[in-house]
Amino acid sequence: MWGRAEQQDFRSRVRGCLLGGAIGDALGAGAQRAQPRDEPVPGAVAAPGSVAAPGSVTWATQLTLFTVDGLIRAQVRRDTGQWHPPTDVHRAHRRWFATQRDWGPDERRADNGWLAMQEWLYARRDPPRPLLLGLGDEVMGTRETPKNPRAHDAGAVLRSAPFGLLVGWEPDLVGLLAGECAVHTHGDPAACLSASAYAVIVHGLVRGAPLAAAVQGALAVLEPEPGHEPVARALGEALGSVRLGAPDAERVASLGAAGGAQDALAAAVYCALVAEDVRHGLSLATAGPTAASAPSLCGALLGAWHGETALPPAWLAELEGRATILELADDFAMELTQPQALHGEGTRADAWLRRYPCA
């Protein structure tokens, strides 16, 4: 049973995680193209045909929001007795794929729900090839038959923070679900297990653990998994780097040198560990080969750890889609803390099921 204070804390962490990831995403997009400046601003420099304005997010935020949509629908579907979260998340990711192909929302699609009707999500923001290939048909990748078995970039990790928000689940199940959904597009073990580790770290933070302890929890979950060594090594280097002196861009670049999924995760964890505040951590994360992905990963970690009030107001003020992100975050928090009031027995659930149809 959730008390009022617990509900408020959880909502703040959910909001912080999703908004922090989006701020970092916008910052990383801008950092890839920005001229040197005294203080980075999210999305400060536009790229023709992709990110168009300060605060603009990329495909990573778009896909993260659809992950949340899929998880809400999975929770609602428990009422029907037909519960398979990887399928609901895959369907949600396919709805995101439609936004990358269609000109705008298709009102004839009964399964759209409210999120897929948001026109701003139909802007195509340079999604990487493994995402488009993996989600381009209805076949769902599995651990045994993953999509894109050589894809080792951070594309699956960047959408995996929402799995960590399932606070009622045990950490090993959170990691398992994140990994099962990662292979819908990224079959390389390092990419898949980086997604698992990231979700477990977020899960620990939302449950109130310090970041270093949350990383140790993720390492424990990873240990039995075949092929976990590159991810465990990268996270170990991130933890060890904290003791090597004052943080600087060179150390971040060194952690992310190879540019793979585990490297982006390590750089993000390090920046979150040494951050004086969210602004400092995200600015650090823009260094090196993982500058496009580490800020988003770092932002979600810091937001889940400290809650929404820790995020820089000036960056929030110009964040694209902020109202949608907040609305979705609050819906997720309500679904997890008060499901019986939304669609329990004897409850009129029409409005909720129109938002999150599960037929």
Contacts in CASP RR format, 6 or more apart in sequence:
PFRMAT RR
TARGET T0000
AUTHOR 0000-0000-0000
METHOD contacts of the structure
MODEL  1
MWGRAEQQDFRSRVRGCLLGGAIGDALGAGAQRAQPRDEPVPGAVAAPGS
VAAPGSVTWATQLTLFTVDGLIRAQVRRDTGQWHPPTDVHRAHRRWFATQ
RDWGPDERRADNGWLAMQEWLYARRDPPRPLLLGLGDEVMGTRETPKNPR
AHDAGAVLRSAPFGLLVGWEPDLVGLLAGECAVHTHGDPAACLSASAYAV
IVHGLVRGAPLAAAVQGALAVLEPEPGHEPVARALGEALGSVRLGAPDAE
RVASLGAAGGAQDALAAAVYCALVAEDVRHGLSLATAGPTAASAPSLCGA
LLGAWHGETALPPAWLAELEGRATILELADDFAMELTQPQALHGEGTRAD
AWLRRYPCA
2 10 0 8 1.000
2 337 0 8 1.000
2 338 0 8 1.000
6 337 0 8 1.000
7 333 0 8 1.000
7 337 0 8 1.000
7 338 0 8 1.000
10 167 0 8 1.000
10 206 0 8 1.000
10 333 0 8 1.000
10 336 0 8 1.000
10 337 0 8 1.000
11 329 0 8 1.000
11 330 0 8 1.000
11 333 0 8 1.000
12 307 0 8 1.000
12 308 0 8 1.000
12 309 0 8 1.000
13 165 0 8 1.000
13 205 0 8 1.000
13 206 0 8 1.000
13 303 0 8 1.000
13 304 0 8 1.000
13 305 0 8 1.000
13 307 0 8 1.000
13 308 0 8 1.000
14 165 0 8 1.000
14 206 0 8 1.000
14 329 0 8 1.000
14 330 0 8 1.000
14 332 0 8 1.000
14 333 0 8 1.000
15 307 0 8 1.000
15 308 0 8 1.000
15 325 0 8 1.000
15 326 0 8 1.000
15 329 0 8 1.000
15 330 0 8 1.000
15 333 0 8 1.000
16 300 0 8 1.000
16 303 0 8 1.000
16 304 0 8 1.000
16 306 0 8 1.000
16 307 0 8 1.000
16 308 0 8 1.000
16 310 0 8 1.000
16 311 0 8 1.000
16 329 0 8 1.000
17 161 0 8 1.000
17 162 0 8 1.000
17 165 0 8 1.000
17 202 0 8 1.000
17 206 0 8 1.000
17 300 0 8 1.000
17 303 0 8 1.000
17 304 0 8 1.000
17 307 0 8 1.000
17 329 0 8 1.000
18 64 0 8 1.000
18 65 0 8 1.000
18 68 0 8 1.000
18 161 0 8 1.000
18 162 0 8 1.000
18 300 0 8 1.000
18 325 0 8 1.000
18 328 0 8 1.000
18 329 0 8 1.000
19 303 0 8 1.000
19 308 0 8 1.000
19 311 0 8 1.000
19 316 0 8 1.000
19 319 0 8 1.000
19 322 0 8 1.000
19 325 0 8 1.000
19 326 0 8 1.000
19 329 0 8 1.000
20 278 0 8 1.000
20 299 0 8 1.000
20 300 0 8 1.000
20 302 0 8 1.000
20 303 0 8 1.000
20 311 0 8 1.000
21 61 0 8 1.000
21 64 0 8 1.000
21 161 0 8 1.000
21 295 0 8 1.000
21 296 0 8 1.000
21 297 0 8 1.000
21 299 0 8 1.000
21 300 0 8 1.000
21 303 0 8 1.000
22 57 0 8 1.000
22 61 0 8 1.000
22 64 0 8 1.000
22 296 0 8 1.000
22 319 0 8 1.000
22 320 0 8 1.000
22 321 0 8 1.000
22 322 0 8 1.000
22 325 0 8 1.000
23 42 0 8 1.000
23 278 0 8 1.000
23 282 0 8 1.000
23 299 0 8 1.000
23 311 0 8 1.000
23 312 0 8 1.000
23 315 0 8 1.000
23 316 0 8 1.000
23 319 0 8 1.000
24 42 0 8 1.000
24 282 0 8 1.000
24 285 0 8 1.000
24 295 0 8 1.000
24 296 0 8 1.000
24 298 0 8 1.000
24 299 0 8 1.000
25 57 0 8 1.000
25 58 0 8 1.000
25 60 0 8 1.000
25 61 0 8 1.000
25 158 0 8 1.000
25 295 0 8 1.000
25 296 0 8 1.000
26 42 0 8 1.000
26 43 0 8 1.000
26 51 0 8 1.000
26 54 0 8 1.000
26 55 0 8 1.000
26 56 0 8 1.000
26 57 0 8 1.000
26 58 0 8 1.000
26 61 0 8 1.000
26 315 0 8 1.000
26 319 0 8 1.000
26 320 0 8 1.000
27 40 0 8 1.000
27 41 0 8 1.000
27 42 0 8 1.000
27 43 0 8 1.000
27 282 0 8 1.000
27 283 0 8 1.000
27 285 0 8 1.000
27 286 0 8 1.000
27 295 0 8 1.000
27 315 0 8 1.000
28 42 0 8 1.000
28 43 0 8 1.000
28 285 0 8 1.000
28 286 0 8 1.000
28 291 0 8 1.000
28 292 0 8 1.000
28 293 0 8 1.000
28 295 0 8 1.000
28 296 0 8 1.000
29 42 0 8 1.000
29 43 0 8 1.000
29 47 0 8 1.000
29 50 0 8 1.000
29 51 0 8 1.000
29 56 0 8 1.000
29 57 0 8 1.000
29 58 0 8 1.000
29 125 0 8 1.000
29 292 0 8 1.000
30 40 0 8 1.000
30 42 0 8 1.000
30 43 0 8 1.000
30 44 0 8 1.000
30 45 0 8 1.000
30 51 0 8 1.000
31 40 0 8 1.000
31 43 0 8 1.000
31 286 0 8 1.000
31 291 0 8 1.000
31 292 0 8 1.000
31 295 0 8 1.000
32 47 0 8 1.000
32 291 0 8 1.000
32 292 0 8 1.000
33 45 0 8 1.000
33 46 0 8 1.000
33 47 0 8 1.000
34 40 0 8 1.000
34 43 0 8 1.000
34 44 0 8 1.000
34 45 0 8 1.000
35 45 0 8 1.000
37 44 0 8 1.000
39 283 0 8 1.000
40 282 0 8 1.000
40 283 0 8 1.000
40 286 0 8 1.000
41 54 0 8 1.000
41 55 0 8 1.000
41 315 0 8 1.000
41 318 0 8 1.000
42 54 0 8 1.000
42 55 0 8 1.000
42 315 0 8 1.000
42 318 0 8 1.000
42 319 0 8 1.000
43 51 0 8 1.000
43 53 0 8 1.000
43 54 0 8 1.000
43 55 0 8 1.000
43 56 0 8 1.000
44 54 0 8 1.000
46 52 0 8 1.000
46 53 0 8 1.000
46 56 0 8 1.000
47 126 0 8 1.000
50 58 0 8 1.000
50 124 0 8 1.000
50 125 0 8 1.000
50 126 0 8 1.000
51 57 0 8 1.000
51 58 0 8 1.000
51 125 0 8 1.000
52 123 0 8 1.000
53 320 0 8 1.000
54 318 0 8 1.000
55 315 0 8 1.000
55 318 0 8 1.000
55 319 0 8 1.000
55 320 0 8 1.000
56 125 0 8 1.000
56 320 0 8 1.000
57 125 0 8 1.000
57 319 0 8 1.000
57 320 0 8 1.000
57 321 0 8 1.000
58 125 0 8 1.000
58 126 0 8 1.000
59 100 0 8 1.000
59 124 0 8 1.000
59 125 0 8 1.000
59 126 0 8 1.000
59 127 0 8 1.000
59 128 0 8 1.000
59 131 0 8 1.000
60 155 0 8 1.000
60 158 0 8 1.000
60 159 0 8 1.000
60 293 0 8 1.000
60 296 0 8 1.000
61 296 0 8 1.000
61 325 0 8 1.000
62 96 0 8 1.000
62 99 0 8 1.000
62 121 0 8 1.000
62 125 0 8 1.000
63 93 0 8 1.000
63 96 0 8 1.000
63 127 0 8 1.000
63 131 0 8 1.000
63 158 0 8 1.000
63 159 0 8 1.000
64 158 0 8 1.000
64 159 0 8 1.000
64 161 0 8 1.000
64 162 0 8 1.000
65 115 0 8 1.000
65 121 0 8 1.000
65 324 0 8 1.000
65 325 0 8 1.000
65 328 0 8 1.000
66 92 0 8 1.000
66 93 0 8 1.000
66 95 0 8 1.000
66 96 0 8 1.000
66 115 0 8 1.000
66 116 0 8 1.000
66 159 0 8 1.000
67 89 0 8 1.000
67 92 0 8 1.000
67 93 0 8 1.000
67 159 0 8 1.000
67 160 0 8 1.000
67 162 0 8 1.000
67 163 0 8 1.000
67 181 0 8 1.000
68 162 0 8 1.000
68 165 0 8 1.000
68 328 0 8 1.000
68 329 0 8 1.000
68 332 0 8 1.000
69 92 0 8 1.000
69 95 0 8 1.000
69 113 0 8 1.000
69 115 0 8 1.000
69 116 0 8 1.000
69 328 0 8 1.000
69 356 0 8 1.000
70 85 0 8 1.000
70 88 0 8 1.000
70 89 0 8 1.000
70 91 0 8 1.000
70 92 0 8 1.000
71 85 0 8 1.000
71 88 0 8 1.000
71 89 0 8 1.000
71 162 0 8 1.000
71 163 0 8 1.000
71 165 0 8 1.000
71 166 0 8 1.000
71 332 0 8 1.000
72 331 0 8 1.000
72 332 0 8 1.000
72 335 0 8 1.000
72 356 0 8 1.000
73 88 0 8 1.000
73 91 0 8 1.000
73 92 0 8 1.000
73 356 0 8 1.000
73 357 0 8 1.000
73 358 0 8 1.000
74 83 0 8 1.000
74 84 0 8 1.000
74 85 0 8 1.000
74 88 0 8 1.000
74 89 0 8 1.000
75 335 0 8 1.000
75 336 0 8 1.000
75 339 0 8 1.000
76 335 0 8 1.000
76 339 0 8 1.000
76 343 0 8 1.000
76 352 0 8 1.000
76 353 0 8 1.000
76 356 0 8 1.000
76 358 0 8 1.000
77 83 0 8 1.000
77 88 0 8 1.000
77 358 0 8 1.000
79 343 0 8 1.000
79 344 0 8 1.000
80 358 0 8 1.000
85 177 0 8 1.000
85 181 0 8 1.000
86 140 0 8 1.000
86 177 0 8 1.000
86 180 0 8 1.000
86 181 0 8 1.000
86 184 0 8 1.000
87 140 0 8 1.000
88 358 0 8 1.000
89 181 0 8 1.000
89 184 0 8 1.000
90 140 0 8 1.000
90 141 0 8 1.000
90 181 0 8 1.000
90 184 0 8 1.000
91 111 0 8 1.000
93 135 0 8 1.000
93 159 0 8 1.000
93 181 0 8 1.000
93 184 0 8 1.000
93 185 0 8 1.000
94 135 0 8 1.000
94 136 0 8 1.000
94 138 0 8 1.000
95 111 0 8 1.000
95 112 0 8 1.000
95 115 0 8 1.000
95 116 0 8 1.000
96 121 0 8 1.000
96 135 0 8 1.000
97 131 0 8 1.000
97 132 0 8 1.000
97 135 0 8 1.000
97 136 0 8 1.000
98 106 0 8 1.000
98 109 0 8 1.000
98 116 0 8 1.000
99 116 0 8 1.000
99 121 0 8 1.000
99 122 0 8 1.000
99 124 0 8 1.000
100 124 0 8 1.000
100 127 0 8 1.000
100 132 0 8 1.000
102 122 0 8 1.000
103 122 0 8 1.000
104 119 0 8 1.000
104 122 0 8 1.000
105 112 0 8 1.000
105 116 0 8 1.000
105 117 0 8 1.000
105 118 0 8 1.000
105 119 0 8 1.000
105 122 0 8 1.000
106 112 0 8 1.000
107 117 0 8 1.000
109 116 0 8 1.000
110 357 0 8 1.000
110 359 0 8 1.000
111 357 0 8 1.000
111 359 0 8 1.000
112 357 0 8 1.000
113 354 0 8 1.000
113 355 0 8 1.000
113 356 0 8 1.000
113 357 0 8 1.000
114 354 0 8 1.000
114 355 0 8 1.000
114 356 0 8 1.000
115 121 0 8 1.000
115 324 0 8 1.000
115 328 0 8 1.000
118 324 0 8 1.000
120 320 0 8 1.000
120 321 0 8 1.000
120 324 0 8 1.000
121 324 0 8 1.000
128 153 0 8 1.000
128 155 0 8 1.000
130 147 0 8 1.000
130 148 0 8 1.000
130 151 0 8 1.000
130 153 0 8 1.000
130 155 0 8 1.000
130 185 0 8 1.000
130 186 0 8 1.000
131 155 0 8 1.000
131 185 0 8 1.000
133 147 0 8 1.000
133 148 0 8 1.000
133 185 0 8 1.000
134 141 0 8 1.000
134 147 0 8 1.000
134 148 0 8 1.000
134 184 0 8 1.000
134 185 0 8 1.000
135 184 0 8 1.000
135 185 0 8 1.000
139 147 0 8 1.000
140 184 0 8 1.000
141 147 0 8 1.000
141 183 0 8 1.000
141 184 0 8 1.000
142 180 0 8 1.000
142 183 0 8 1.000
143 179 0 8 1.000
143 180 0 8 1.000
143 183 0 8 1.000
143 192 0 8 1.000
146 183 0 8 1.000
146 186 0 8 1.000
146 187 0 8 1.000
146 192 0 8 1.000
147 183 0 8 1.000
147 184 0 8 1.000
147 185 0 8 1.000
147 186 0 8 1.000
147 187 0 8 1.000
148 185 0 8 1.000
148 186 0 8 1.000
148 187 0 8 1.000
148 188 0 8 1.000
149 187 0 8 1.000
149 188 0 8 1.000
150 187 0 8 1.000
150 188 0 8 1.000
151 185 0 8 1.000
151 186 0 8 1.000
151 187 0 8 1.000
151 188 0 8 1.000
151 191 0 8 1.000
152 186 0 8 1.000
152 188 0 8 1.000
152 190 0 8 1.000
152 191 0 8 1.000
152 260 0 8 1.000
152 261 0 8 1.000
153 186 0 8 1.000
153 191 0 8 1.000
153 259 0 8 1.000
153 260 0 8 1.000
153 261 0 8 1.000
153 293 0 8 1.000
154 191 0 8 1.000
154 194 0 8 1.000
154 259 0 8 1.000
154 260 0 8 1.000
154 261 0 8 1.000
154 264 0 8 1.000
154 265 0 8 1.000
154 290 0 8 1.000
154 293 0 8 1.000
154 297 0 8 1.000
155 185 0 8 1.000
155 186 0 8 1.000
155 191 0 8 1.000
155 261 0 8 1.000
155 293 0 8 1.000
156 179 0 8 1.000
156 181 0 8 1.000
156 182 0 8 1.000
156 183 0 8 1.000
156 184 0 8 1.000
156 185 0 8 1.000
156 186 0 8 1.000
156 191 0 8 1.000
156 192 0 8 1.000
156 194 0 8 1.000
156 195 0 8 1.000
156 261 0 8 1.000
157 182 0 8 1.000
157 191 0 8 1.000
157 194 0 8 1.000
157 195 0 8 1.000
157 198 0 8 1.000
157 261 0 8 1.000
157 264 0 8 1.000
157 265 0 8 1.000
157 293 0 8 1.000
157 297 0 8 1.000
158 293 0 8 1.000
158 296 0 8 1.000
158 297 0 8 1.000
160 178 0 8 1.000
160 179 0 8 1.000
160 181 0 8 1.000
160 182 0 8 1.000
160 195 0 8 1.000
160 196 0 8 1.000
160 198 0 8 1.000
160 199 0 8 1.000
161 198 0 8 1.000
161 199 0 8 1.000
161 202 0 8 1.000
161 297 0 8 1.000
161 300 0 8 1.000
161 304 0 8 1.000
162 332 0 8 1.000
163 174 0 8 1.000
163 175 0 8 1.000
163 177 0 8 1.000
163 178 0 8 1.000
163 181 0 8 1.000
163 199 0 8 1.000
163 202 0 8 1.000
163 203 0 8 1.000
164 174 0 8 1.000
164 178 0 8 1.000
164 199 0 8 1.000
164 200 0 8 1.000
164 202 0 8 1.000
164 203 0 8 1.000
164 204 0 8 1.000
164 206 0 8 1.000
164 304 0 8 1.000
165 202 0 8 1.000
165 203 0 8 1.000
165 206 0 8 1.000
165 304 0 8 1.000
165 332 0 8 1.000
165 336 0 8 1.000
166 174 0 8 1.000
166 177 0 8 1.000
166 203 0 8 1.000
166 336 0 8 1.000
167 203 0 8 1.000
167 206 0 8 1.000
167 207 0 8 1.000
167 336 0 8 1.000
168 336 0 8 1.000
169 177 0 8 1.000
169 203 0 8 1.000
171 200 0 8 1.000
171 203 0 8 1.000
171 204 0 8 1.000
171 217 0 8 1.000
171 218 0 8 1.000
171 221 0 8 1.000
172 221 0 8 1.000
174 199 0 8 1.000
174 200 0 8 1.000
174 203 0 8 1.000
175 196 0 8 1.000
175 197 0 8 1.000
175 199 0 8 1.000
175 200 0 8 1.000
175 203 0 8 1.000
175 221 0 8 1.000
176 196 0 8 1.000
177 199 0 8 1.000
178 195 0 8 1.000
178 196 0 8 1.000
178 198 0 8 1.000
178 199 0 8 1.000
178 200 0 8 1.000
179 192 0 8 1.000
179 193 0 8 1.000
179 195 0 8 1.000
179 196 0 8 1.000
179 199 0 8 1.000
181 195 0 8 1.000
182 191 0 8 1.000
182 192 0 8 1.000
182 195 0 8 1.000
182 196 0 8 1.000
183 192 0 8 1.000
186 192 0 8 1.000
186 195 0 8 1.000
186 261 0 8 1.000
188 261 0 8 1.000
189 225 0 8 1.000
189 226 0 8 1.000
189 227 0 8 1.000
189 228 0 8 1.000
189 230 0 8 1.000
190 227 0 8 1.000
190 230 0 8 1.000
190 231 0 8 1.000
190 260 0 8 1.000
190 261 0 8 1.000
190 262 0 8 1.000
191 260 0 8 1.000
191 261 0 8 1.000
193 222 0 8 1.000
193 225 0 8 1.000
193 227 0 8 1.000
193 228 0 8 1.000
193 231 0 8 1.000
193 262 0 8 1.000
194 231 0 8 1.000
194 234 0 8 1.000
194 261 0 8 1.000
194 262 0 8 1.000
194 264 0 8 1.000
194 265 0 8 1.000
195 261 0 8 1.000
196 218 0 8 1.000
196 221 0 8 1.000
196 222 0 8 1.000
196 225 0 8 1.000
197 218 0 8 1.000
197 219 0 8 1.000
197 221 0 8 1.000
197 222 0 8 1.000
197 231 0 8 1.000
197 235 0 8 1.000
197 265 0 8 1.000
198 218 0 8 1.000
198 265 0 8 1.000
198 297 0 8 1.000
200 214 0 8 1.000
200 217 0 8 1.000
200 218 0 8 1.000
200 221 0 8 1.000
201 211 0 8 1.000
201 214 0 8 1.000
201 215 0 8 1.000
201 217 0 8 1.000
201 218 0 8 1.000
201 269 0 8 1.000
201 301 0 8 1.000
202 214 0 8 1.000
202 300 0 8 1.000
202 301 0 8 1.000
202 304 0 8 1.000
203 214 0 8 1.000
204 213 0 8 1.000
204 214 0 8 1.000
204 217 0 8 1.000
205 211 0 8 1.000
205 214 0 8 1.000
205 301 0 8 1.000
205 304 0 8 1.000
205 305 0 8 1.000
206 304 0 8 1.000
211 269 0 8 1.000
211 272 0 8 1.000
211 273 0 8 1.000
211 301 0 8 1.000
211 305 0 8 1.000
212 239 0 8 1.000
212 273 0 8 1.000
215 235 0 8 1.000
215 236 0 8 1.000
215 238 0 8 1.000
215 239 0 8 1.000
215 269 0 8 1.000
218 235 0 8 1.000
219 232 0 8 1.000
219 235 0 8 1.000
219 236 0 8 1.000
222 228 0 8 1.000
222 231 0 8 1.000
222 232 0 8 1.000
223 232 0 8 1.000
230 262 0 8 1.000
231 261 0 8 1.000
231 262 0 8 1.000
231 265 0 8 1.000
233 262 0 8 1.000
234 255 0 8 1.000
234 262 0 8 1.000
234 263 0 8 1.000
234 265 0 8 1.000
234 266 0 8 1.000
235 262 0 8 1.000
235 265 0 8 1.000
235 266 0 8 1.000
235 269 0 8 1.000
236 266 0 8 1.000
237 255 0 8 1.000
237 266 0 8 1.000
238 255 0 8 1.000
238 265 0 8 1.000
238 266 0 8 1.000
238 267 0 8 1.000
238 269 0 8 1.000
238 270 0 8 1.000
238 273 0 8 1.000
239 269 0 8 1.000
239 273 0 8 1.000
241 251 0 8 1.000
241 254 0 8 1.000
241 255 0 8 1.000
241 270 0 8 1.000
242 270 0 8 1.000
242 273 0 8 1.000
242 274 0 8 1.000
244 251 0 8 1.000
247 270 0 8 1.000
247 271 0 8 1.000
247 274 0 8 1.000
247 284 0 8 1.000
249 284 0 8 1.000
249 287 0 8 1.000
249 288 0 8 1.000
250 287 0 8 1.000
251 270 0 8 1.000
252 267 0 8 1.000
252 270 0 8 1.000
252 271 0 8 1.000
252 284 0 8 1.000
252 285 0 8 1.000
252 287 0 8 1.000
252 288 0 8 1.000
252 294 0 8 1.000
253 287 0 8 1.000
253 288 0 8 1.000
253 289 0 8 1.000
255 263 0 8 1.000
255 266 0 8 1.000
255 267 0 8 1.000
255 270 0 8 1.000
255 290 0 8 1.000
256 263 0 8 1.000
256 264 0 8 1.000
256 266 0 8 1.000
256 267 0 8 1.000
256 288 0 8 1.000
256 289 0 8 1.000
256 290 0 8 1.000
256 294 0 8 1.000
257 263 0 8 1.000
257 288 0 8 1.000
257 289 0 8 1.000
258 289 0 8 1.000
259 289 0 8 1.000
259 290 0 8 1.000
260 290 0 8 1.000
263 289 0 8 1.000
263 290 0 8 1.000
264 290 0 8 1.000
264 293 0 8 1.000
264 294 0 8 1.000
264 297 0 8 1.000
265 297 0 8 1.000
267 285 0 8 1.000
267 287 0 8 1.000
267 288 0 8 1.000
267 290 0 8 1.000
267 294 0 8 1.000
267 298 0 8 1.000
268 285 0 8 1.000
268 290 0 8 1.000
268 293 0 8 1.000
268 294 0 8 1.000
268 295 0 8 1.000
268 297 0 8 1.000
268 298 0 8 1.000
268 299 0 8 1.000
268 301 0 8 1.000
269 298 0 8 1.000
269 301 0 8 1.000
271 281 0 8 1.000
271 282 0 8 1.000
271 284 0 8 1.000
271 285 0 8 1.000
271 294 0 8 1.000
271 298 0 8 1.000
272 281 0 8 1.000
272 298 0 8 1.000
272 299 0 8 1.000
272 301 0 8 1.000
272 302 0 8 1.000
272 305 0 8 1.000
274 281 0 8 1.000
274 284 0 8 1.000
275 281 0 8 1.000
275 282 0 8 1.000
275 284 0 8 1.000
275 298 0 8 1.000
275 302 0 8 1.000
277 310 0 8 1.000
278 299 0 8 1.000
278 302 0 8 1.000
278 303 0 8 1.000
278 306 0 8 1.000
278 310 0 8 1.000
278 311 0 8 1.000
278 312 0 8 1.000
279 312 0 8 1.000
279 315 0 8 1.000
281 298 0 8 1.000
281 299 0 8 1.000
281 302 0 8 1.000
282 295 0 8 1.000
282 298 0 8 1.000
282 299 0 8 1.000
282 302 0 8 1.000
284 298 0 8 1.000
285 291 0 8 1.000
285 294 0 8 1.000
285 295 0 8 1.000
285 297 0 8 1.000
285 298 0 8 1.000
285 299 0 8 1.000
286 294 0 8 1.000
286 295 0 8 1.000
302 310 0 8 1.000
303 310 0 8 1.000
303 311 0 8 1.000
316 322 0 8 1.000
319 325 0 8 1.000
331 355 0 8 1.000
331 356 0 8 1.000
334 341 0 8 1.000
334 342 0 8 1.000
335 342 0 8 1.000
340 347 0 8 1.000
341 347 0 8 1.000
342 349 0 8 1.000
342 352 0 8 1.000
343 349 0 8 1.000
343 352 0 8 1.000
343 353 0 8 1.000
END
